[in-house]
Amino acid sequence: RRGRDAERGQAVEACAVLAGELRSGRVPADALTAAAAVATGPSAVALEAAGGAARLGGDVPAVLAMGAAASAVPGFLLGLSACWRVCSATGSGVAVERLEQALRAEQAQLRAVDAELAGPRASAGLLAVLPLAGIGLAAGLGADPVHVLLHTSLGLVALAAGLGLD
């Protein structure tokens, strides 16, 4: 998950670098290579391959679309592929800038969702540990909770009910 999150964050930065490089008038192949230097993982590989395709006069959108399958951010590479078609037809880099804005908005939304879910995740983790903590506390006080749970009929019923509720 951390690798995907890192690739997603770096994809936004790579898109910003690409938009800036194109806006400043750099050759598209060099702009893609600069963006690949910022990106990580399969996105970086796809951007580097697209830069090579641009240098050789190849099909840059097809190279970007092929790299999307292995990436944690396929929407970025597929969107960039579509933007590249628009940019090559119109000669404007505005589509890449719009893609960057969309990626930043998506990243902000993901952060907001993660922040909203942090409390329930922590509660779920605590509730998952509480039964083990209870058994440990009972054993620390001198009781034998494992024997009660596994060798008495009331303990087996309580164990089955607890597992069912869990």
DSSP file with accessible surface (Angstrom, degrees, kcal/mol):
  #  RESIDUE AA STRUCTURE BP1 BP2  ACC     N-H-->O    O-->H-N    N-H-->O    O-->H-N    TCO  KAPPA ALPHA  PHI   PSI    X-CA   Y-CA   Z-CA
    1    1 A R     >        0   0  149      0, 0.0     4,-2.6     0, 0.0     5,-0.2   0.000 360.0 360.0 360.0 -40.2    0.0    0.0    0.0
    2    2 A R  H  >  +     0   0  221      1,-0.2     4,-2.6     2,-0.2     5,-0.2   0.885 360.0  51.9 -63.8 -38.4    2.8    2.4    0.8
    3    3 A G  H  > S+     0   0   54      2,-0.2     4,-2.5     1,-0.2    -1,-0.2   0.909 111.0  47.3 -63.3 -41.3    4.4    1.7   -2.6
    4    4 A R  H  > S+     0   0  130      2,-0.2     4,-2.7     1,-0.2    -2,-0.2   0.913 112.8  49.0 -65.7 -42.8    1.1    2.5   -4.3
    5    5 A D  H  X S+     0   0   61     -4,-2.6     4,-2.5     2,-0.2    -2,-0.2   0.900 112.1  48.5 -63.6 -40.5    0.7    5.7   -2.3
    6    6 A A  H  X S+     0   0   52     -4,-2.6     4,-2.7     2,-0.2     5,-0.2   0.924 112.6  47.9 -65.3 -42.6    4.2    6.8   -3.0
    7    7 A E  H  X S+     0   0   13     -4,-2.5     4,-1.9     2,-0.2    33,-0.2   0.909 111.8  50.7 -64.4 -39.2    3.7    6.1   -6.7
    8    8 A R  H  X S+     0   0   63     -4,-2.7     4,-1.5     2,-0.2    -2,-0.2   0.935 112.7  45.6 -64.0 -45.5    0.4    8.0   -6.7
    9    9 A G  H  X S+     0   0   14     -4,-2.5     4,-1.6     1,-0.2    -2,-0.2   0.913 114.3  47.6 -64.8 -41.8    2.0   11.0   -5.0
   10   10 A Q  H  X S+     0   0   71     -4,-2.7     4,-2.8     1,-0.2    -1,-0.2   0.799 104.4  61.7 -71.4 -26.7    5.0   11.0   -7.3
   11   11 A A  H  X S+     0   0    1     -4,-1.9     4,-2.4    -5,-0.2    -1,-0.2   0.903 103.4  50.1 -64.5 -38.9    2.7   10.7  -10.3
   12   12 A V  H  X S+     0   0    2     -4,-1.5     4,-2.1     2,-0.2    -2,-0.2   0.934 113.0  45.9 -63.6 -44.3    1.1   14.0   -9.4
   13   13 A E  H  X S+     0   0   75     -4,-1.6     4,-2.5     2,-0.2    -2,-0.2   0.890 111.1  52.6 -66.2 -38.2    4.5   15.6   -9.1
   14   14 A A  H  X S+     0   0    0     -4,-2.8     4,-2.9     2,-0.2    -1,-0.2   0.899 108.5  50.8 -63.8 -39.1    5.7   14.1  -12.4
   15   15 A C  H  X S+     0   0    0     -4,-2.4     4,-2.8     2,-0.2    -1,-0.2   0.901 109.8  50.3 -64.8 -38.8    2.6   15.5  -14.1
   16   16 A A  H  X S+     0   0   19     -4,-2.1     4,-2.5     2,-0.2    -2,-0.2   0.913 111.5  47.9 -64.8 -42.4    3.4   18.9  -12.6
   17   17 A V  H  X S+     0   0   41     -4,-2.5     4,-2.9     2,-0.2     5,-0.2   0.936 112.4  49.5 -63.6 -44.0    7.0   18.6  -13.9
   18   18 A L  H  X S+     0   0    1     -4,-2.9     4,-2.6     1,-0.2     5,-0.2   0.934 111.9  47.7 -61.4 -45.3    5.8   17.5  -17.3
   19   19 A A  H  X S+     0   0    1     -4,-2.8     4,-2.5     1,-0.2    -1,-0.2   0.922 114.1  47.5 -62.0 -43.2    3.3   20.4  -17.5
   20   20 A G  H  X S+     0   0   23     -4,-2.5     4,-2.0     2,-0.2    -2,-0.2   0.905 111.9  49.2 -64.8 -41.7    6.0   22.9  -16.5
   21   21 A E  H  <>S+     0   0   44     -4,-2.9     5,-2.3     2,-0.2     4,-0.4   0.919 113.9  45.3 -65.3 -42.5    8.5   21.5  -18.9
   22   22 A L  H ><5S+     0   0   37     -4,-2.6     3,-1.0    -5,-0.2    -2,-0.2   0.895 111.5  53.2 -67.4 -38.2    6.1   21.7  -21.8
   23   23 A R  H 3<5S+     0   0  152     -4,-2.5    -1,-0.2     1,-0.3    -2,-0.2   0.858 106.1  53.5 -64.4 -34.3    4.9   25.1  -20.8
   24   24 A S  T 3<5S-     0   0   87     -4,-2.0    -1,-0.3    -5,-0.2    -2,-0.2   0.545 122.4-106.3 -81.1  -5.0    8.5   26.4  -20.8
   25   25 A G  T < 5 +     0   0   64     -3,-1.0    -3,-0.2    -4,-0.4    -2,-0.1   0.615  62.9 155.7  96.4  13.1    9.0   25.1  -24.3
   26   26 A R      < -     0   0  105     -5,-2.3    -1,-0.2     1,-0.1     5,-0.0  -0.355  54.8 -90.8 -70.1 156.7   11.1   22.0  -23.8
   27   27 A V     >  -     0   0   85      1,-0.1     4,-2.4    -2,-0.1     3,-0.4  -0.400  36.5-121.4 -63.5 138.0   11.1   19.2  -26.4
   28   28 A P  H  > S+     0   0   58      0, 0.0     4,-2.6     0, 0.0     5,-0.2   0.864 111.3  54.9 -54.3 -38.4    8.4   16.6  -25.4
   29   29 A A  H  > S+     0   0    4      1,-0.2     4,-1.9     2,-0.2     5,-0.1   0.925 111.0  44.6 -62.2 -42.7   10.9   13.8  -25.2
   30   30 A D  H  > S+     0   0   59     -3,-0.4     4,-2.4     2,-0.2    -1,-0.2   0.872 111.5  53.9 -68.8 -35.8   13.0   15.7  -22.7
   31   31 A A  H  X S+     0   0    0     -4,-2.4     4,-2.2     2,-0.2    -2,-0.2   0.914 109.1  48.2 -64.9 -40.9    9.9   16.8  -20.8
   32   32 A L  H  X S+     0   0    0     -4,-2.6     4,-2.3    -5,-0.2    -2,-0.2   0.899 111.1  50.8 -65.9 -38.6    8.8   13.1  -20.5
   33   33 A T  H  X S+     0   0   36     -4,-1.9     4,-1.6     2,-0.2    -2,-0.2   0.906 109.9  49.8 -65.8 -39.9   12.3   12.1  -19.3
   34   34 A A  H  X S+     0   0   22     -4,-2.4     4,-0.8     1,-0.2    -2,-0.2   0.903 111.5  48.8 -64.9 -39.2   12.3   14.9  -16.7
   35   35 A A  H >X S+     0   0    0     -4,-2.2     4,-2.1     1,-0.2     3,-0.6   0.883 107.5  55.3 -66.9 -36.9    8.9   13.7  -15.5
   36   36 A A  H 3< S+     0   0    7     -4,-2.3    -1,-0.2     1,-0.2    -2,-0.2   0.845 100.9  59.2 -64.6 -31.7   10.2   10.1  -15.3
   37   37 A A  H 3< S+     0   0   89     -4,-1.6    -1,-0.2     1,-0.2    -2,-0.2   0.807 110.7  41.9 -67.2 -26.5   13.0   11.3  -13.1
   38   38 A V  H << S+     0   0   44     -4,-0.8    -2,-0.2    -3,-0.6    -1,-0.2   0.829 103.8  79.1 -87.8 -34.1   10.4   12.5  -10.6
   39   39 A A     <  -     0   0    9     -4,-2.1     2,-0.3     4,-0.1   -32,-0.1  -0.165  66.6-148.2 -72.6 166.7    8.1    9.5  -10.8
   40   40 A T    >>  +     0   0   54    -33,-0.2     3,-0.8   -34,-0.1     4,-0.6  -0.913  50.3   1.4-130.9 161.9    8.6    6.1   -9.1
   41   41 A G  H >> S-     0   0   42     -2,-0.3     4,-1.6     1,-0.2     3,-0.7  -0.199 121.9 -15.5  66.9-151.6    7.7    2.6   -9.9
   42   42 A P  H 3> S+     0   0   44      0, 0.0     4,-2.5     0, 0.0    -1,-0.2   0.784 132.9  62.7 -60.7 -27.1    6.0    1.5  -13.1
   43   43 A S  H <> S+     0   0    0     -3,-0.8     4,-2.6     2,-0.2    -2,-0.2   0.915 103.4  48.4 -64.1 -41.2    4.9    5.1  -13.8
   44   44 A A  H <X S+     0   0   18     -3,-0.7     4,-2.5    -4,-0.6    -1,-0.2   0.909 111.4  50.0 -64.7 -40.9    8.6    6.1  -14.1
   45   45 A V  H  X S+     0   0  106     -4,-1.6     4,-2.5     2,-0.2    -2,-0.2   0.926 112.0  47.7 -63.3 -43.9    9.3    3.2  -16.4
   46   46 A A  H  X S+     0   0    6     -4,-2.5     4,-2.4     1,-0.2    -2,-0.2   0.908 112.7  48.4 -65.1 -41.3    6.3    4.1  -18.6
   47   47 A L  H  X S+     0   0    0     -4,-2.6     4,-2.2     2,-0.2    -1,-0.2   0.898 111.9  49.3 -66.4 -39.0    7.3    7.8  -18.7
   48   48 A E  H  X S+     0   0   93     -4,-2.5     4,-2.1     2,-0.2    -2,-0.2   0.921 112.0  48.3 -65.3 -42.4   10.9    6.9  -19.6
   49   49 A A  H  X S+     0   0   50     -4,-2.5     4,-2.5     1,-0.2    -2,-0.2   0.895 110.6  51.7 -64.3 -38.3    9.7    4.5  -22.4
   50   50 A A  H  X S+     0   0    0     -4,-2.4     4,-2.5     2,-0.2    -1,-0.2   0.885 107.3  53.1 -65.9 -37.5    7.4    7.2  -23.7
   51   51 A G  H  X S+     0   0    0     -4,-2.2     4,-2.0     2,-0.2    -2,-0.2   0.912 109.8  48.2 -62.3 -42.0   10.3    9.7  -23.7
   52   52 A G  H  X S+     0   0   25     -4,-2.1     4,-1.8     2,-0.2    -2,-0.2   0.903 110.9  50.6 -63.8 -40.7   12.3    7.2  -25.8
   53   53 A A  H  <>S+     0   0   15     -4,-2.5     5,-3.8     1,-0.2     4,-0.4   0.894 109.1  51.8 -64.4 -38.2    9.3    6.7  -28.1
   54   54 A A  H ><5S+     0   0   29     -4,-2.5     3,-0.8     3,-0.2    -1,-0.2   0.893 108.5  51.1 -65.6 -38.0    9.0   10.5  -28.5
   55   55 A R  H 3<5S+     0   0  124     -4,-2.0    -1,-0.2     1,-0.2    -2,-0.2   0.866 115.2  42.3 -65.1 -36.0   12.7   10.7  -29.4
   56   56 A L  T 3<5S-     0   0  158     -4,-1.8    -1,-0.2    -5,-0.1    -2,-0.2   0.375 117.6-109.1 -93.0   1.6   12.3    8.0  -32.1
   57   57 A G  T < 5 +     0   0   69     -3,-0.8    -3,-0.2    -4,-0.4    -4,-0.1   0.744  69.4 147.9  78.5  23.8    9.0    9.3  -33.4
   58   58 A G      < -     0   0   42     -5,-3.8     2,-1.3    -6,-0.2    -1,-0.1  -0.076  62.3 -75.8 -82.8-173.8    7.0    6.4  -32.0
   59   59 A D     >  -     0   0   94      1,-0.2     4,-1.9     2,-0.1     5,-0.2  -0.680  46.4-179.0 -88.7  91.0    3.5    6.3  -30.7
   60   60 A V  H  > S+     0   0    6     -2,-1.3     4,-2.5     1,-0.2     5,-0.2   0.917  78.6  53.2 -60.9 -46.1    3.8    7.9  -27.3
   61   61 A P  H  > S+     0   0   10      0, 0.0     4,-2.5     0, 0.0    -1,-0.2   0.904 109.0  50.2 -59.5 -37.0    0.1    7.5  -26.3
   62   62 A A  H  > S+     0   0   33      2,-0.2     4,-2.3     1,-0.2    -2,-0.2   0.906 110.0  50.0 -67.4 -40.0    0.3    3.8  -27.0
   63   63 A V  H  X S+     0   0   32     -4,-1.9     4,-1.7     2,-0.2    -1,-0.2   0.925 112.4  47.4 -63.8 -42.7    3.4    3.4  -24.9
   64   64 A L  H  X S+     0   0    0     -4,-2.5     4,-0.8     1,-0.2    -2,-0.2   0.913 111.5  50.6 -65.1 -41.4    1.8    5.3  -22.0
   65   65 A A  H >X S+     0   0   37     -4,-2.5     3,-0.5    -5,-0.2     4,-0.5   0.879 108.6  52.2 -65.4 -37.0   -1.4    3.2  -22.3
   66   66 A M  H >< S+     0   0  144     -4,-2.3     3,-0.7     1,-0.2     4,-0.4   0.870 107.1  53.1 -66.7 -34.9    0.6    0.0  -22.2
   67   67 A G  H >X S+     0   0   17     -4,-1.7     4,-0.7     1,-0.2     3,-0.6   0.684  92.1  76.3 -73.1 -15.6    2.4    1.1  -19.0
   68   68 A A  H X< S+     0   0    5     -4,-0.8     3,-0.6    -3,-0.5    -1,-0.2   0.828  82.5  65.6 -66.9 -30.0   -0.9    1.7  -17.3
   69   69 A A  T << S+     0   0   98     -3,-0.7    -1,-0.2    -4,-0.5    -2,-0.1   0.871 108.0  38.2 -63.0 -36.3   -1.6   -2.0  -16.7
   70   70 A A  T <4 S+     0   0   77     -3,-0.6    -1,-0.2    -4,-0.4    -2,-0.2   0.574 100.2  97.8 -90.7  -8.9    1.3   -2.4  -14.3
   71   71 A S  S << S-     0   0   13     -4,-0.7   -30,-0.1    -3,-0.6   -67,-0.1  -0.440  70.2-138.7 -86.4 154.0    1.0    1.0  -12.6
   72   72 A A  S    S+     0   0   23      1,-0.3     3,-0.1    -2,-0.1    -1,-0.1   0.588 106.8  46.8 -79.2 -12.4   -0.7    1.8   -9.3
   73   73 A V    >>  +     0   0   14      1,-0.1     4,-1.4   -66,-0.1     3,-0.7  -0.569  63.6 157.9-127.1  68.1   -2.1    4.9  -11.0
   74   74 A P  H 3> S+     0   0   59      0, 0.0     4,-2.9     0, 0.0     5,-0.3   0.848  73.0  62.4 -63.9 -30.1   -3.4    3.7  -14.3
   75   75 A G  H 3> S+     0   0   50      1,-0.2     4,-2.4     2,-0.2     5,-0.2   0.859 100.9  53.5 -61.6 -35.2   -5.7    6.7  -14.6
   76   76 A F  H <> S+     0   0    4     -3,-0.7     4,-2.7     2,-0.2    -1,-0.2   0.957 113.5  40.3 -63.6 -50.4   -2.7    9.0  -14.6
   77   77 A L  H  X S+     0   0    0     -4,-1.4     4,-2.2     2,-0.2    -2,-0.2   0.900 117.9  47.2 -70.9 -38.3   -1.0    7.1  -17.5
   78   78 A L  H  X S+     0   0   90     -4,-2.9     4,-2.2     2,-0.2    -1,-0.2   0.912 114.6  47.7 -67.5 -39.9   -4.3    6.6  -19.5
   79   79 A G  H  X S+     0   0   21     -4,-2.4     4,-2.8    -5,-0.3    -2,-0.2   0.903 111.6  50.0 -64.9 -40.8   -5.2   10.3  -18.9
   80   80 A L  H  X S+     0   0    0     -4,-2.7     4,-2.6     2,-0.2    -2,-0.2   0.882 107.8  54.7 -65.7 -35.5   -1.7   11.4  -20.0
   81   81 A S  H  X S+     0   0    4     -4,-2.2     4,-1.7     2,-0.2    -2,-0.2   0.939 111.4  43.8 -61.2 -46.2   -2.1    9.2  -23.1
   82   82 A A  H  X S+     0   0   51     -4,-2.2     4,-2.0     1,-0.2    -2,-0.2   0.912 113.5  51.4 -65.5 -41.4   -5.3   11.0  -24.0
   83   83 A C  H  X S+     0   0   17     -4,-2.8     4,-3.4     1,-0.2     5,-0.2   0.876 105.9  55.6 -61.8 -38.5   -3.8   14.3  -23.2
   84   84 A W  H  X S+     0   0   28     -4,-2.6     4,-2.6     2,-0.2    -1,-0.2   0.901 106.2  50.6 -63.4 -39.0   -0.8   13.6  -25.4
   85   85 A R  H  X S+     0   0  128     -4,-1.7     4,-1.6     2,-0.2    -1,-0.2   0.930 114.1  44.6 -62.1 -44.5   -3.2   12.9  -28.3
   86   86 A V  H  X S+     0   0   76     -4,-2.0     4,-2.5     1,-0.2     6,-0.3   0.932 114.2  49.1 -65.2 -44.9   -4.9   16.3  -27.7
   87   87 A C  H  X S+     0   0   15     -4,-3.4     4,-2.9     1,-0.2     5,-0.3   0.889 111.1  48.8 -64.8 -39.3   -1.6   18.1  -27.2
   88   88 A S  H  < S+     0   0   86     -4,-2.6    -1,-0.2    -5,-0.2    -2,-0.2   0.837 114.6  46.5 -71.8 -27.6   -0.1   16.7  -30.4
   89   89 A A  H  < S+     0   0   86     -4,-1.6    -2,-0.2    -5,-0.2    -1,-0.2   0.862 126.8  26.6 -79.1 -35.5   -3.2   17.6  -32.3
   90   90 A T  H  < S-     0   0   95     -4,-2.5    -2,-0.2     2,-0.2    -3,-0.2   0.666  94.3-130.0-101.7 -21.8   -3.5   21.2  -31.0
   91   91 A G     <  +     0   0   72     -4,-2.9     2,-0.4    -5,-0.3    -3,-0.1   0.587  69.8 117.8  80.9  10.8    0.0   22.0  -30.0
   92   92 A S        -     0   0   50     -6,-0.3     3,-0.4    -5,-0.3    -1,-0.3  -0.867  57.1-153.5-114.7 145.3   -1.1   23.2  -26.6
   93   93 A G     >  +     0   0   24     -2,-0.4     4,-1.5     1,-0.2     3,-0.4   0.206  67.5 107.3 -97.7  14.9   -0.1   21.7  -23.2
   94   94 A V  H  > S+     0   0   61      1,-0.2     4,-2.4     2,-0.2     5,-0.2   0.866  72.2  60.2 -63.1 -34.7   -3.3   22.8  -21.5
   95   95 A A  H  > S+     0   0   21     -3,-0.4     4,-2.2     1,-0.2    -1,-0.2   0.890 103.5  50.6 -62.9 -37.1   -4.6   19.3  -21.3
   96   96 A V  H  > S+     0   0    0     -3,-0.4     4,-2.3     2,-0.2    -1,-0.2   0.900 109.3  51.4 -67.8 -37.5   -1.6   18.2  -19.2
   97   97 A E  H  X S+     0   0   45     -4,-1.5     4,-2.1     2,-0.2    -2,-0.2   0.899 109.6  49.7 -65.5 -38.8   -2.2   21.0  -16.8
   98   98 A R  H  X S+     0   0  148     -4,-2.4     4,-2.3     2,-0.2    -1,-0.2   0.887 109.0  52.6 -66.2 -38.5   -5.9   20.0  -16.5
   99   99 A L  H  X S+     0   0   24     -4,-2.2     4,-2.6     2,-0.2    -2,-0.2   0.917 107.7  51.8 -62.7 -41.4   -4.8   16.5  -15.8
  100  100 A E  H  X S+     0   0   33     -4,-2.3     4,-2.5     1,-0.2    -2,-0.2   0.928 109.7  49.2 -60.3 -44.2   -2.4   17.7  -13.1
  101  101 A Q  H  X S+     0   0  109     -4,-2.1     4,-2.2     1,-0.2    -1,-0.2   0.914 111.6  49.2 -62.0 -41.9   -5.3   19.7  -11.5
  102  102 A A  H  X S+     0   0   58     -4,-2.3     4,-2.5     2,-0.2    -1,-0.2   0.904 110.9  49.8 -65.1 -40.5   -7.5   16.6  -11.6
  103  103 A L  H  X S+     0   0   15     -4,-2.6     4,-2.5     2,-0.2    -2,-0.2   0.897 110.5  49.9 -65.7 -39.8   -4.8   14.4  -10.0
  104  104 A R  H  X S+     0   0   91     -4,-2.5     4,-2.3     2,-0.2    -1,-0.2   0.908 111.0  49.5 -65.3 -39.9   -4.3   17.0   -7.2
  105  105 A A  H  X S+     0   0   62     -4,-2.2     4,-2.2     2,-0.2    -2,-0.2   0.920 111.8  48.6 -65.2 -40.3   -8.0   17.1   -6.5
  106  106 A E  H  X S+     0   0   95     -4,-2.5     4,-2.5     2,-0.2    -2,-0.2   0.911 110.6  51.1 -64.9 -40.8   -8.2   13.3   -6.4
  107  107 A Q  H  X S+     0   0   32     -4,-2.5     4,-2.2     1,-0.2    -2,-0.2   0.912 109.8  49.6 -64.0 -40.5   -5.2   13.2   -4.1
  108  108 A A  H  X S+     0   0   52     -4,-2.3     4,-2.2     1,-0.2    -1,-0.2   0.905 110.4  50.7 -65.3 -38.6   -6.8   15.7   -1.8
  109  109 A Q  H  X S+     0   0  129     -4,-2.2     4,-2.5     2,-0.2    -2,-0.2   0.921 109.2  50.6 -65.6 -41.6  -10.0   13.7   -1.8
  110  110 A L  H  X S+     0   0   64     -4,-2.5     4,-2.5     1,-0.2    -2,-0.2   0.900 110.1  50.4 -63.6 -39.2   -8.1   10.5   -0.9
  111  111 A R  H  X S+     0   0  152     -4,-2.2     4,-2.3     2,-0.2    -1,-0.2   0.900 110.0  50.3 -64.2 -40.6   -6.4   12.3    2.0
  112  112 A A  H  X S+     0   0   54     -4,-2.2     4,-2.3     2,-0.2    -2,-0.2   0.917 111.3  48.2 -64.5 -41.5   -9.8   13.5    3.3
  113  113 A V  H  X S+     0   0   66     -4,-2.5     4,-2.0     2,-0.2    -2,-0.2   0.925 111.3  50.3 -65.3 -43.3  -11.3   10.0    3.1
  114  114 A D  H  X S+     0   0   59     -4,-2.5     4,-0.7     1,-0.2    -1,-0.2   0.903 110.8  49.7 -61.2 -40.0   -8.2    8.6    4.9
  115  115 A A  H >X S+     0   0   70     -4,-2.3     3,-0.6     1,-0.2     4,-0.5   0.905 111.1  49.2 -65.6 -39.3   -8.5   11.2    7.6
  116  116 A E  H 3< S+     0   0  153     -4,-2.3     3,-0.3     1,-0.2    -1,-0.2   0.831 113.7  46.3 -69.1 -31.2  -12.2   10.5    8.1
  117  117 A L  H 3X S+     0   0   73     -4,-2.0     4,-2.2     1,-0.2    -1,-0.2   0.518  88.2  88.0 -90.0  -3.7  -11.6    6.7    8.3
  118  118 A A  H <X S+     0   0   54     -4,-0.7     4,-2.2    -3,-0.6     5,-0.2   0.918  88.3  49.2 -62.9 -42.7   -8.7    7.0   10.8
  119  119 A G  H  X S+     0   0   43     -4,-0.5     4,-2.5    -3,-0.3     5,-0.2   0.958 112.3  45.5 -63.8 -51.4  -10.9    6.9   13.9
  120  120 A P  H  > S+     0   0   78      0, 0.0     4,-2.5     0, 0.0    -1,-0.2   0.887 112.4  52.9 -61.0 -35.3  -13.0    3.9   12.8
  121  121 A R  H  X S+     0   0  117     -4,-2.2     4,-2.2     2,-0.2    -2,-0.2   0.918 109.9  47.8 -64.8 -42.2   -9.8    2.0   11.8
  122  122 A A  H  X S+     0   0   68     -4,-2.2     4,-2.3    -5,-0.2    -1,-0.2   0.917 112.2  49.8 -64.8 -41.0   -8.3    2.7   15.2
  123  123 A S  H  X S+     0   0   69     -4,-2.5     4,-2.7     1,-0.2    -2,-0.2   0.914 110.2  50.2 -63.4 -42.6  -11.5    1.6   17.0
  124  124 A A  H  X S+     0   0   60     -4,-2.5     4,-1.8     1,-0.2    -1,-0.2   0.904 110.5  50.1 -63.5 -40.6  -11.6   -1.6   14.9
  125  125 A G  H  X S+     0   0   39     -4,-2.2     4,-1.4     2,-0.2    -1,-0.2   0.916 111.4  48.2 -63.9 -41.2   -7.9   -2.4   15.8
  126  126 A L  H  X S+     0   0  108     -4,-2.3     4,-1.8     1,-0.2     3,-0.3   0.927 111.0  50.4 -65.2 -43.5   -8.6   -1.8   19.5
  127  127 A L  H  < S+     0   0  114     -4,-2.7    -1,-0.2     1,-0.2    -2,-0.2   0.818 107.6  54.5 -65.4 -29.4  -11.7   -4.0   19.4
  128  128 A A  H  < S+     0   0   61     -4,-1.8     4,-0.4    -5,-0.2    -1,-0.2   0.829 112.5  42.9 -71.6 -29.5   -9.7   -6.8   17.7
  129  129 A V  H  X S+     0   0   83     -4,-1.4     4,-2.3    -3,-0.3     3,-0.3   0.742  93.5  82.2 -89.1 -23.3   -7.0   -6.7   20.4
  130  130 A L  H  X S+     0   0   89     -4,-1.8     4,-2.7     1,-0.2     5,-0.2   0.863  87.2  53.1 -56.2 -42.9   -9.3   -6.5   23.4
  131  131 A P  H  > S+     0   0   79      0, 0.0     4,-2.2     0, 0.0    -1,-0.2   0.933 112.1  45.9 -60.3 -40.8  -10.2  -10.3   23.7
  132  132 A L  H  > S+     0   0  125     -4,-0.4     4,-2.5    -3,-0.3    -2,-0.2   0.894 112.1  51.3 -66.7 -37.7   -6.5  -11.2   23.7
  133  133 A A  H  X S+     0   0   52     -4,-2.3     4,-2.7     2,-0.2    -1,-0.2   0.896 108.9  51.8 -65.4 -38.9   -5.8   -8.5   26.3
  134  134 A G  H  X S+     0   0   38     -4,-2.7     4,-2.5    -5,-0.2    -2,-0.2   0.909 110.2  47.6 -63.4 -42.7   -8.7   -9.8   28.4
  135  135 A I  H  X S+     0   0   56     -4,-2.2     4,-2.5     2,-0.2    -2,-0.2   0.927 113.4  48.6 -64.2 -42.1   -7.2  -13.4   28.3
  136  136 A G  H  X S+     0   0   45     -4,-2.5     4,-2.2     2,-0.2    -2,-0.2   0.908 111.7  49.1 -64.8 -40.2   -3.8  -12.0   29.2
  137  137 A L  H  X S+     0   0  120     -4,-2.7     4,-1.5     2,-0.2    -2,-0.2   0.924 111.7  48.7 -64.9 -43.8   -5.2   -9.9   32.1
  138  138 A A  H  <>S+     0   0   29     -4,-2.5     5,-2.1     1,-0.2     3,-0.2   0.914 112.0  48.7 -63.4 -41.7   -7.1  -12.9   33.4
  139  139 A A  H ><5S+     0   0   55     -4,-2.5     3,-1.3     1,-0.2    -1,-0.2   0.891 108.8  54.4 -65.5 -36.0   -4.0  -15.1   33.2
  140  140 A G  H 3<5S+     0   0   67     -4,-2.2    -1,-0.2     1,-0.3    -2,-0.2   0.801 104.6  54.4 -67.5 -27.3   -2.0  -12.4   35.0
  141  141 A L  T 3<5S-     0   0  142     -4,-1.5    -1,-0.3    -3,-0.2    -2,-0.2   0.413 126.7 -98.4 -87.7   2.2   -4.5  -12.4   37.8
  142  142 A G  T < 5S+     0   0   69     -3,-1.3    -3,-0.2     1,-0.3    -2,-0.1   0.404  82.9 125.7 101.2  -5.0   -4.0  -16.1   38.3
  143  143 A A      < -     0   0   60     -5,-2.1    -1,-0.3    -6,-0.2     3,-0.1  -0.374  59.2-131.8 -79.0 167.8   -7.1  -17.5   36.5
  144  144 A D     >  +     0   0   97      1,-0.1     4,-2.0    -3,-0.1     5,-0.2  -0.678  34.2 166.0-120.0  76.0   -6.7  -20.0   33.7
  145  145 A P  H  > S+     0   0   19      0, 0.0     4,-2.8     0, 0.0     5,-0.2   0.839  73.6  56.6 -65.7 -31.2   -8.8  -18.6   30.9
  146  146 A V  H  > S+     0   0   76      2,-0.2     4,-2.2     1,-0.2     5,-0.2   0.933 108.7  47.0 -66.5 -42.0   -7.5  -20.9   28.2
  147  147 A H  H  > S+     0   0   90      2,-0.2     4,-2.4     1,-0.2     5,-0.2   0.924 113.7  48.4 -63.7 -43.2   -8.5  -24.0   30.2
  148  148 A V  H  X S+     0   0   73     -4,-2.0     4,-1.1     1,-0.2     7,-0.4   0.934 114.4  45.5 -63.5 -44.8  -12.0  -22.5   30.9
  149  149 A L  H  < S+     0   0   39     -4,-2.8    10,-0.2     1,-0.2    -1,-0.2   0.856 124.2  31.7 -69.1 -33.0  -12.5  -21.6   27.2
  150  150 A L  H  < S+     0   0   90     -4,-2.2    -2,-0.2    -5,-0.2    -1,-0.2   0.677 125.5  36.2-101.3 -17.7  -11.3  -24.9   25.8
  151  151 A H  H  < S+     0   0  129     -4,-2.4     2,-0.4    -5,-0.2    -3,-0.2   0.400 101.2  69.1-123.5   3.8  -12.3  -27.5   28.4
  152  152 A T  S  X S-     0   0   49     -4,-1.1     4,-2.4    -5,-0.2     5,-0.2  -0.921  73.4-130.4-121.9 150.7  -15.6  -26.4   29.9
  153  153 A S  H  > S+     0   0   99     -2,-0.4     4,-2.2     2,-0.2     5,-0.2   0.907 110.7  49.0 -66.0 -40.7  -19.0  -26.4   28.2
  154  154 A L  H  > S+     0   0  136      1,-0.2     4,-2.5     2,-0.2    -1,-0.2   0.912 111.8  50.6 -63.8 -38.2  -19.8  -22.8   29.3
  155  155 A G  H  > S+     0   0    3     -7,-0.4     4,-2.8     2,-0.2    -2,-0.2   0.899 109.1  50.3 -66.5 -39.9  -16.3  -21.8   28.0
  156  156 A L  H  X S+     0   0   88     -4,-2.4     4,-2.8     2,-0.2    -1,-0.2   0.902 111.1  49.1 -65.8 -38.7  -16.8  -23.4   24.6
  157  157 A V  H  X S+     0   0   98     -4,-2.2     4,-2.6     2,-0.2    -2,-0.2   0.931 113.2  46.9 -64.9 -43.3  -20.2  -21.7   24.3
  158  158 A A  H  X S+     0   0   54     -4,-2.5     4,-2.6     2,-0.2    -2,-0.2   0.913 113.1  49.4 -65.3 -40.1  -18.6  -18.4   25.2
  159  159 A L  H  X S+     0   0   55     -4,-2.8     4,-2.7   -10,-0.2     5,-0.2   0.930 112.5  47.0 -64.5 -44.8  -15.8  -19.0   22.7
  160  160 A A  H  X S+     0   0   65     -4,-2.8     4,-2.4     1,-0.2    -2,-0.2   0.912 113.8  48.1 -63.8 -41.1  -18.2  -20.0   19.9
  161  161 A A  H  X S+     0   0   53     -4,-2.6     4,-2.6     2,-0.2    -2,-0.2   0.918 112.2  49.3 -66.8 -41.6  -20.3  -16.9   20.6
  162  162 A G  H  X S+     0   0   40     -4,-2.6     4,-2.2     2,-0.2    -2,-0.2   0.923 112.6  46.7 -64.2 -42.3  -17.3  -14.6   20.7
  163  163 A L  H  < S+     0   0  116     -4,-2.7    -1,-0.2     2,-0.2    -2,-0.2   0.889 112.1  51.7 -67.0 -37.9  -15.9  -16.0   17.4
  164  164 A G  H  < S+     0   0   66     -4,-2.4    -2,-0.2    -5,-0.2    -1,-0.2   0.912 112.0  45.5 -64.1 -41.7  -19.4  -15.7   15.8
  165  165 A L  H  <        0   0  160     -4,-2.6    -2,-0.2     1,-0.2    -1,-0.2   0.847 360.0 360.0 -69.7 -32.9  -19.7  -12.1   16.9
  166  166 A D     <        0   0  155     -4,-2.2    -2,-0.2    -5,-0.2    -1,-0.2   0.891 360.0 360.0 -68.8 360.0  -16.2  -11.4   15.7
